[in-house]
Amino acid sequence: MSNEQPRTVREAAEELGLSPATIRAWIRRRKIGYVRLGRAVRIPASEMRRIVERGTVHAVPQEAHEEDR
């Protein structure tokens, strides 16, 4: 996600591994920010990063797993 250009709905969906319908649903529910340019909708690169960061589940260090045993 190094490209800072805004994405179309289709590009955002492809990059996130989702369907365009999911991206459109998120836009309707305001789960993802967007820019409207006339009738065109674009997803800013910052929103793409935010979605990925929000959904990231960090690994637990191996030592923490060993304490549970």
C-alpha positions as CSV (number, residue, x, y, z in Angstrom):
1,M,0.0,0.0,0.0
2,S,2.8,2.4,-0.8
3,N,0.8,4.1,-3.6
4,E,-0.8,7.3,-2.2
5,Q,-3.3,7.7,-5.0
6,P,-7.0,7.4,-4.0
7,R,-8.5,4.0,-5.0
8,T,-11.7,3.4,-6.9
9,V,-14.1,1.1,-5.1
10,R,-12.9,-1.8,-7.3
11,E,-9.2,-1.1,-6.7
12,A,-9.9,-0.8,-2.9
13,A,-11.7,-4.1,-3.0
14,E,-9.0,-5.9,-4.9
15,E,-6.3,-4.5,-2.6
16,L,-8.1,-5.6,0.5
17,G,-9.3,-8.9,-0.9
18,L,-12.9,-8.0,-0.6
19,S,-15.8,-7.6,-3.0
20,P,-16.8,-4.2,-4.4
21,A,-20.2,-4.8,-2.8
22,T,-18.5,-4.9,0.7
23,I,-16.7,-1.6,0.1
24,R,-19.9,0.0,-1.1
25,A,-21.7,-1.3,2.0
26,W,-19.0,0.1,4.2
27,I,-19.3,3.5,2.4
28,R,-23.1,3.4,3.0
29,R,-22.6,2.6,6.7
30,R,-19.7,5.1,6.9
31,K,-17.4,2.4,8.1
32,I,-14.7,3.6,5.6
33,G,-14.0,7.2,4.6
34,Y,-14.3,8.3,1.0
35,V,-14.1,11.3,-1.3
36,R,-16.9,12.0,-3.7
37,L,-15.8,13.8,-7.0
38,G,-19.0,14.4,-8.8
39,R,-20.5,10.9,-9.1
40,A,-17.1,9.2,-8.7
41,V,-16.2,7.7,-5.3
42,R,-12.5,7.4,-4.3
43,I,-11.0,5.8,-1.1
44,P,-8.0,7.7,0.2
45,A,-4.8,5.8,0.8
46,S,-5.0,6.9,4.5
47,E,-8.4,5.0,4.8
48,M,-6.9,1.9,3.3
49,R,-4.1,2.0,5.9
50,R,-6.6,2.7,8.7
51,I,-8.8,-0.3,7.8
52,V,-5.8,-2.7,7.7
53,E,-4.4,-1.3,11.0
54,R,-7.8,-1.6,12.7
55,G,-8.2,-5.2,11.6
56,T,-4.7,-6.3,12.5
57,V,-4.4,-8.8,15.3
58,H,-0.9,-8.8,16.7
59,A,0.9,-12.0,17.6
60,V,1.4,-12.9,21.2
61,P,5.0,-13.6,22.2
62,Q,5.8,-17.2,22.4
63,E,6.7,-16.9,26.2
64,A,3.1,-15.9,26.9
65,H,1.9,-19.1,25.4
66,E,4.3,-21.2,27.4
67,E,3.0,-19.6,30.7
68,D,-0.4,-21.0,30.0
69,R,0.8,-24.6,30.0
